[in-house]
């Protein structure tokens, strides 16, 4: 098996000890990033953050994180935010009552390649919690540097799967997504040749049970109201369309080298069972826990050890019911579309993801109806001339070119839709 996330290969420090691990956190001001900091702060004897990165839109939050954690270096994607961040450091220090000169201002890296540079910083674990395919270059940088990669940025693996496979050693990636963390844990219950299928659970999002005809007038506010998870806006919209689940199927295929026809999606509204592995003897192992991202984050930081009290466990003294439903592919065709893109391979997954990001932006801005998101992605994907499939070599430039084309074509199709509606 050519598995990127190998649950049988444990993380170990170079000297074999259980020393405190140095963490570089990419995307520190987002949902996964802030929860990662919560885990670190609760376990100062186990983890230390040495570097942070963010886009630069919330320099006050980034400065507060950096000074509280005492990091060595901070990266911001917007070069113009560097001066604002410097000022935010001093403002935060003053707010904390630090005397002038009594604290160390972290080194600042600024610009579009800042996160990539930081990903190569000496550390034990890089947490990639950046949203979107811009996380690909930092993913590759972390792997080339030899760090363990705690991967929350699924898009980087999806759009650059062959590139990631070229540089990742077995067991170097530990998944942070709750579904893939669940699969990671369940796979330890048997050998790879004993796995019959992977079962990825989906909450169903805010529109579970609705038919396609019921989704025509959905608003961005309604799509943002996820019933069980608190996530960022892009992931939340993707959960409403189930595009997120399609991306997770591609990710599962790449992480665990299981064919698409042996990966199934089932709807589980309670979000307690995070995914399952079915074995050839008919048994199924499930990983269950409260819908709390601190659990998979802590597991990724501490693997192969578990971090005590990472989250509150299920209360088994209370009556509860867990439900499972088949996926409605008519109302939510995104999963089948994603599987088709993943099966094609090459630049097809990158086009799927990039077109979706553009369509989500248009939907949030009011320029595209909810159903138009996946419909437009399907059109873009159908027009794409795929590179790097069927064993052909794939380069980073191929991926970036495909993404640029997909975004441009998606914007054209959205403009056509707006023009037709007027």
C-alpha positions as CSV (number, residue, x, y, z in Angstrom):
1,X,0.0,0.0,0.0
2,X,1.2,3.5,-0.9
3,X,-0.3,5.2,2.2
4,X,0.6,8.8,3.1
5,X,-1.0,8.6,6.6
6,X,0.2,5.3,8.0
7,X,-1.2,4.6,11.4
8,X,1.3,1.9,11.9
9,X,4.3,4.2,11.7
10,X,4.6,6.2,15.0
11,X,6.1,9.6,15.4
12,X,9.3,9.6,17.4
13,X,11.6,12.4,18.5
14,X,15.2,12.1,17.0
15,X,16.6,10.9,20.4
16,X,13.7,8.6,21.0
17,X,12.5,10.6,24.0
18,X,9.1,12.0,24.8
19,X,10.4,15.6,24.9
20,X,8.2,18.6,24.5
21,X,7.4,19.1,20.9
22,X,7.9,22.4,19.0
23,X,5.0,23.4,16.9
24,X,4.7,25.7,13.9
25,X,1.1,26.7,13.4
26,X,-0.1,27.9,10.0
27,X,-3.5,29.7,9.9
28,X,-3.4,30.5,13.6
29,X,-6.3,33.0,13.6
30,X,-8.8,30.6,12.1
31,X,-11.1,28.1,13.8
32,X,-8.7,25.2,13.8
33,X,-5.8,27.5,14.5
34,X,-7.3,29.0,17.7
35,X,-8.4,25.5,18.9
36,X,-4.9,24.3,18.3
37,X,-3.6,27.1,20.6
38,X,-6.2,26.0,23.2
39,X,-4.7,22.5,23.2
40,X,-1.2,23.8,23.4
41,X,-2.0,26.1,26.3
42,X,-3.7,23.3,28.2
43,X,-0.6,21.1,27.8
44,X,2.5,23.4,28.2
45,X,4.6,20.4,29.3
46,X,3.9,18.6,26.0
47,X,3.8,21.3,23.3
48,X,5.4,24.7,22.6
49,X,4.5,27.0,19.6
50,X,7.6,28.5,18.0
51,X,6.0,30.0,14.9
52,X,2.6,31.4,13.7
53,X,1.2,32.4,10.4
54,X,-2.0,34.1,9.3
55,X,-3.3,36.0,6.3
56,X,-2.9,39.4,7.9
57,X,-6.5,40.5,8.2
58,X,-6.5,40.2,12.1
59,X,-3.2,41.4,13.2
60,X,-4.5,42.3,16.7
61,X,-5.4,38.6,17.2
62,X,-2.1,37.4,15.7
63,X,-0.1,39.8,17.9
64,X,-1.9,38.7,21.0
65,X,-1.3,35.0,20.2
66,X,2.4,35.6,19.4
67,X,3.1,37.5,22.7
68,X,1.1,35.1,24.8
69,X,2.9,32.0,23.4
70,X,6.3,33.7,23.1
71,X,6.9,32.5,19.6
72,X,10.1,33.1,17.7
73,X,8.7,34.1,14.3
74,X,5.4,35.3,12.8
75,X,4.4,35.1,9.1
76,X,1.8,37.2,7.4
77,X,0.7,36.7,3.8
78,X,-0.1,40.3,3.1
79,X,3.2,42.2,2.9
80,X,1.3,45.5,3.7
81,X,0.3,44.0,7.1
82,X,3.9,43.8,8.4
83,X,4.0,47.3,9.7
84,X,0.5,46.9,11.2
85,X,1.6,43.8,12.9
86,X,4.6,45.5,14.4
87,X,2.4,48.2,15.8
88,X,0.0,45.6,17.1
89,X,2.9,43.9,19.0
90,X,3.6,47.2,20.8
91,X,-0.1,47.9,21.5
92,X,-0.6,44.4,22.8
93,X,2.5,44.6,25.0
94,X,1.2,47.9,26.4
95,X,-2.2,46.4,27.1
96,X,-0.5,43.6,29.0
97,X,1.4,46.1,31.1
98,X,4.9,45.0,29.9
99,X,7.6,47.6,30.5
100,X,9.3,48.8,27.4
101,X,12.0,46.4,26.3
102,X,10.9,43.6,28.7
103,X,9.6,41.4,26.0
104,X,10.9,40.0,22.7
105,X,9.2,41.0,19.5
106,X,9.1,38.0,17.1
107,X,10.7,38.1,13.8
108,X,8.2,39.0,11.1
109,X,8.1,37.3,7.6
110,X,5.8,39.0,5.2
111,X,4.5,38.3,1.7
112,X,2.7,35.6,-0.3
113,X,5.5,33.0,0.4
114,X,5.8,33.8,4.1
115,X,3.8,30.7,5.3
116,X,5.9,28.5,3.0
117,X,9.1,29.9,4.5
118,X,7.7,29.4,8.0
119,X,6.7,25.8,7.2
120,X,10.4,25.0,6.7
121,X,11.3,26.4,10.2
122,X,13.0,23.9,12.5
123,X,10.3,22.2,14.6
124,X,8.8,18.8,15.3
125,X,5.2,19.3,14.0
126,X,3.8,21.7,11.4
127,X,0.0,22.2,11.7
128,X,-1.3,23.3,8.4
129,X,-4.7,24.9,9.2
130,X,-4.7,27.3,6.2
131,X,-7.9,27.4,4.3
132,X,-7.8,26.7,0.5
133,X,-5.3,25.5,-2.0
134,X,-2.8,28.2,-1.1
135,X,-1.8,25.7,1.6
136,X,-0.1,23.4,-1.0
137,X,3.3,25.1,-1.0
138,X,3.5,25.2,2.8
139,X,2.5,21.5,2.9
140,X,5.4,20.6,0.5
141,X,7.8,22.8,2.5
142,X,7.0,21.1,5.8
143,X,7.4,17.6,4.3
144,X,10.7,18.5,2.6
145,X,11.9,19.9,5.9
146,X,11.2,16.5,7.5
147,X,8.7,17.7,10.1
148,X,5.6,15.7,10.9
149,X,2.7,17.4,9.2
150,X,-0.6,17.7,11.1
151,X,-2.8,18.3,8.1
152,X,-6.0,20.3,8.4
153,X,-5.6,21.9,5.0
154,X,-7.3,19.1,2.9
155,X,-7.1,21.2,-0.2
156,X,-3.3,21.0,-0.5
157,X,-3.4,17.2,-0.6
158,X,-6.4,17.2,-3.0
159,X,-5.0,19.6,-5.6
160,X,-1.4,18.3,-5.3
161,X,-1.8,14.7,-4.4
162,X,1.0,13.3,-6.7
163,X,3.3,16.1,-5.6
164,X,2.7,15.4,-2.0
165,X,3.3,11.6,-2.5
166,X,6.6,12.4,-4.1
167,X,8.1,14.0,-1.0
168,X,6.2,12.5,2.0
169,X,7.7,9.6,3.8
170,X,5.4,6.9,5.3
171,X,3.7,8.1,8.5
172,X,4.8,11.7,8.0
173,X,1.3,13.0,7.7
174,X,-1.2,12.8,10.6
175,X,-4.7,14.0,9.6
176,X,-6.5,16.6,11.6
177,X,-10.0,16.4,10.0
178,X,-12.3,14.6,12.3
179,X,-13.3,12.0,9.7
180,X,-9.7,11.2,8.6
181,X,-8.5,11.1,12.2
182,X,-11.3,8.6,12.9
183,X,-10.2,6.4,9.9
184,X,-6.6,6.8,11.0
185,X,-7.5,5.4,14.4
186,X,-9.9,2.6,13.2
187,X,-7.3,1.3,10.6
188,X,-5.2,0.2,13.5
189,X,-7.8,-2.5,14.1
190,X,-6.5,-4.6,11.2
191,X,-4.1,-4.8,8.3
192,X,-4.7,-2.9,5.1
193,X,-5.4,-6.1,3.2
194,X,-8.2,-6.8,5.6
195,X,-10.0,-3.5,4.9
196,X,-13.2,-3.9,2.8
197,X,-14.3,-0.2,2.8
198,X,-14.0,3.1,4.4
199,X,-17.2,4.7,5.6
200,X,-17.1,8.5,5.9
201,X,-19.8,10.1,7.9
202,X,-21.5,13.4,7.1
203,X,-23.8,15.5,9.3
204,X,-25.9,16.3,6.2
205,X,-25.4,20.0,6.9
206,X,-28.3,22.5,7.5
207,X,-30.3,21.1,4.5
208,X,-30.4,17.4,5.4
209,X,-33.6,15.9,4.1
210,X,-34.4,18.5,1.6
211,X,-34.9,17.7,-2.0
212,X,-33.2,19.5,-4.8
213,X,-36.4,21.4,-5.5
214,X,-36.3,22.7,-1.9
215,X,-32.8,24.2,-2.3
216,X,-33.5,26.8,-5.0
217,X,-34.0,29.8,-2.7
218,X,-31.4,29.0,0.0
219,X,-29.6,32.1,1.3
220,X,-26.0,32.5,2.5
221,X,-27.2,33.0,6.1
222,X,-29.1,29.7,6.0
223,X,-26.2,27.9,4.5
224,X,-23.9,29.2,7.3
225,X,-26.1,27.8,10.0
226,X,-24.5,24.5,10.5
227,X,-26.4,22.3,13.0
228,X,-23.4,20.7,14.9
229,X,-20.0,22.2,13.9
230,X,-18.5,25.6,14.4
231,X,-16.3,26.2,11.4
232,X,-15.0,28.9,9.1
233,X,-17.3,30.3,6.3
234,X,-15.8,28.5,3.4
235,X,-15.9,25.1,5.1
236,X,-19.4,25.8,6.4
237,X,-20.8,26.6,2.9
238,X,-19.0,23.5,1.6
239,X,-20.7,21.4,4.3
240,X,-24.1,22.8,3.1
241,X,-23.4,21.7,-0.5
242,X,-21.6,18.6,0.7
243,X,-18.6,19.6,-1.4
244,X,-16.6,19.3,1.8
245,X,-17.6,15.6,2.0
246,X,-16.6,15.1,-1.7
247,X,-13.2,16.7,-0.9
248,X,-12.9,14.4,2.1
249,X,-13.5,11.3,0.0
250,X,-10.6,12.4,-2.3
251,X,-8.5,13.0,0.7
252,X,-9.3,9.6,2.2
253,X,-8.3,7.9,-1.1
254,X,-5.0,9.7,-1.2
255,X,-4.2,9.2,2.5
256,X,-5.0,5.6,2.8
257,X,-4.7,4.3,-0.8
258,X,-8.2,2.8,-0.9
259,X,-10.0,2.9,-4.3
260,X,-13.0,5.3,-4.6
261,X,-15.4,2.4,-5.1
262,X,-14.6,1.2,-1.6
263,X,-15.2,4.6,0.1
264,X,-18.8,5.3,1.1
265,X,-20.5,8.4,2.5
266,X,-23.3,8.0,5.0
267,X,-25.3,10.8,6.7
268,X,-25.1,10.8,10.5
269,X,-26.8,13.9,11.9
270,X,-25.5,13.6,15.4
271,X,-21.9,13.9,14.3
272,X,-20.8,11.5,17.1
273,X,-19.5,8.7,15.0
274,X,-16.8,10.5,12.9
275,X,-16.1,7.6,10.4
276,X,-15.8,3.9,10.3
277,X,-13.7,1.1,8.7
278,X,-15.4,-2.1,7.5
279,X,-13.2,-5.2,7.4
280,X,-13.5,-8.3,5.3
281,X,-14.9,-10.5,8.1
282,X,-18.0,-8.3,8.3
283,X,-16.9,-6.3,11.4
284,X,-17.0,-2.5,11.5
285,X,-14.9,-0.3,13.8
286,X,-16.2,3.2,14.5
287,X,-14.5,6.1,16.2
288,X,-16.9,8.1,18.3
289,X,-16.6,11.3,20.3
290,X,-18.3,14.7,20.8
291,X,-18.2,17.1,17.8
292,X,-15.1,18.9,19.1
293,X,-12.1,19.5,16.9
294,X,-9.8,19.6,19.9
295,X,-9.8,15.8,20.0
296,X,-8.3,15.2,16.5
297,X,-6.0,18.2,16.9
298,X,-4.6,16.8,20.1
299,X,-4.2,13.4,18.6
300,X,-2.3,14.9,15.6
301,X,0.0,16.9,17.9
302,X,0.7,14.0,20.3
303,X,0.6,11.0,18.0
304,X,1.1,8.1,18.8
305,X,0.2,9.2,22.3
306,X,-3.2,10.5,23.4
307,X,-3.4,13.9,25.2
308,X,-5.3,13.4,28.5
309,X,-8.5,15.5,28.8
310,X,-8.3,16.8,25.3
311,X,-12.2,17.1,25.3
312,X,-15.1,15.9,27.4
313,X,-16.1,12.3,26.6
314,X,-19.5,11.1,25.7
315,X,-21.8,10.9,28.7
316,X,-23.0,7.3,28.6
317,X,-25.4,7.8,31.5
318,X,-27.7,9.8,29.3
319,X,-30.1,8.1,26.8
320,X,-29.2,9.0,23.2
321,X,-29.9,7.8,19.6
322,X,-27.5,7.7,16.7
323,X,-29.0,7.8,13.2
324,X,-27.6,6.9,9.8
325,X,-29.1,7.6,6.4
326,X,-28.0,7.0,2.8
327,X,-26.7,10.0,0.9
328,X,-29.2,11.7,-1.4
329,X,-27.1,12.1,-4.6
330,X,-29.8,13.9,-6.5
331,X,-30.1,16.7,-4.0
332,X,-26.3,16.7,-3.3
333,X,-24.4,15.6,-6.5
334,X,-21.2,17.1,-5.2
335,X,-19.8,13.9,-3.7
336,X,-20.2,11.9,-7.0
337,X,-18.7,14.9,-8.9
338,X,-15.7,14.9,-6.6
339,X,-15.2,11.2,-6.9
340,X,-15.2,11.6,-10.7
341,X,-12.6,14.3,-10.5
342,X,-10.5,12.2,-8.0
343,X,-10.7,9.2,-10.3
344,X,-9.6,11.2,-13.3
345,X,-6.7,12.5,-11.2
346,X,-4.1,14.9,-12.5
347,X,-5.3,18.5,-12.5
348,X,-9.0,17.5,-12.2
349,X,-9.2,17.7,-8.4
350,X,-7.4,21.1,-8.5
351,X,-10.0,22.4,-11.0
352,X,-12.9,21.0,-8.9
353,X,-11.6,22.8,-5.8
354,X,-10.6,26.1,-7.4
355,X,-13.9,26.4,-9.3
356,X,-15.8,25.7,-6.1
357,X,-13.9,28.3,-4.1
358,X,-14.9,30.9,-6.8
359,X,-18.5,29.8,-6.8
360,X,-18.7,29.9,-3.0
361,X,-17.5,33.5,-3.0
362,X,-20.1,34.4,-5.7
363,X,-22.8,32.7,-3.7
364,X,-21.9,34.6,-0.5
365,X,-21.8,37.9,-2.5
366,X,-25.3,37.2,-3.9
367,X,-24.1,36.6,-7.4
368,X,-24.9,32.9,-7.7
369,X,-27.8,30.8,-6.4
370,X,-27.1,27.9,-4.0
371,X,-27.7,25.2,-6.6
372,X,-25.5,27.1,-9.0
373,X,-22.4,26.4,-7.0
374,X,-22.1,22.7,-7.8
375,X,-23.8,23.1,-11.2
376,X,-21.1,25.7,-12.2
377,X,-18.3,23.5,-10.9
378,X,-19.6,20.6,-13.0
379,X,-19.5,22.8,-16.1
380,X,-16.0,24.0,-15.4
381,X,-14.8,20.5,-14.8
382,X,-16.4,19.2,-18.0
383,X,-14.5,21.8,-20.0
384,X,-11.1,21.2,-18.5
385,X,-8.3,19.6,-20.5
386,X,-6.8,17.5,-17.7
387,X,-3.0,17.3,-17.3
388,X,-1.1,14.7,-15.3
389,X,-3.6,11.9,-15.4
390,X,-3.1,8.2,-16.4
391,X,0.5,8.1,-15.1
392,X,1.6,11.3,-16.7
393,X,4.0,13.5,-14.7
394,X,2.4,16.5,-12.9
395,X,4.3,19.6,-11.9
396,X,3.4,22.4,-9.4
397,X,3.1,24.8,-12.4
398,X,0.5,22.4,-14.0
399,X,-1.6,22.6,-10.8
400,X,-1.3,26.4,-10.6
401,X,-2.1,26.9,-14.3
402,X,-5.2,24.6,-13.9
403,X,-6.4,26.6,-10.9
404,X,-6.0,29.9,-12.6
405,X,-7.9,28.6,-15.6
406,X,-10.7,27.2,-13.4
407,X,-11.1,30.4,-11.4
408,X,-11.3,32.5,-14.6
409,X,-13.7,30.1,-16.3
410,X,-15.9,30.0,-13.1
411,X,-16.1,33.7,-13.0
412,X,-17.1,33.9,-16.7
413,X,-19.9,31.3,-16.1
414,X,-21.1,33.2,-13.0
415,X,-21.2,36.4,-15.0
416,X,-23.2,34.7,-17.7
417,X,-25.6,33.5,-15.1
418,X,-26.0,37.0,-13.7
419,X,-26.5,38.4,-17.2
420,X,-29.2,35.8,-18.0
421,X,-31.0,36.6,-14.8
422,X,-31.3,40.3,-15.6
